């Protein structure tokens, strides 16, 4: 019961916030810091290898945030978050999420393949200058949207490279 009320509260806040999404002015600098949001922790190494090999990014410039199921047995690490770390009205309970959202990344890439309220809230609240993701998730969140029915990370990276080059960001 409480879980459903909390989820409804987050959904209501998300829908209100997405309607008045602030326009972040992108500076004309190169992309130096990258944030990546995932909902599958097994993809971390694959995505990191793709970003460092196919695009001119360094491993130390990439920050990952991965959503996983809540378990009392798992230790808390800065790389992971659970739905328990979001409160009513999408308030961020953990310092990890607060720091991730506050940091001004040059680029945020959301690789989630289906609409996920929790990763969407983090993406929306993020102070990243340029946000990229799949069109089928919620294209209102992103500055650059890639439409791919197969949700292939390689295609997203390929399109990302093309548009970052056009925008003179890499």
Phi, psi and omega in degrees: 000309181296322179300319179291322177295318179297316180296318178298319179297317179294317179300315181297315179296317180300312181296323177291317183290324182292330179291329180245036180304125180289146178272118180267124180283125180276131177277158185277022180275170177284157178283121179242324181243133185235135173247137180235129177250129180229159172242011180220108186291344179288346181271354185304308183293323179295312181296317180298317178297317179298315182292325181277333181271316185272333180240156185278050180253149178263149182303320183286347179270356184256127177247129180255144171227117186241129175275136174219166180294145179288134175212132180294337183281337183279140179281156180275124177230154182296342184279341186241153170216158179236168179295342178292341182275359173250134181257195178298149183054033176059030176289142182268121183273326186264148177296329178303309180292320179299316179294320179298315182289324182287328184293135180271089176285150175286330184213133173239127179243122178256110182267010180295141188262351177221160181296123184230113185306319186288315177290328177295319179297316179297317178298316181296318182280346182296146179266018181299145182283328180223125182244135184229143177190181179282143184294325186287348181283287173195095188291350176292340182285333196250154173273328178232122185243133178248122179266113177212114184296336182271353181054043183278124181297325181296320178292319177300315180295321179297313179293322178300314179299317181299311184284328176293326176292315178300318181280000180060041180262344177232000000 
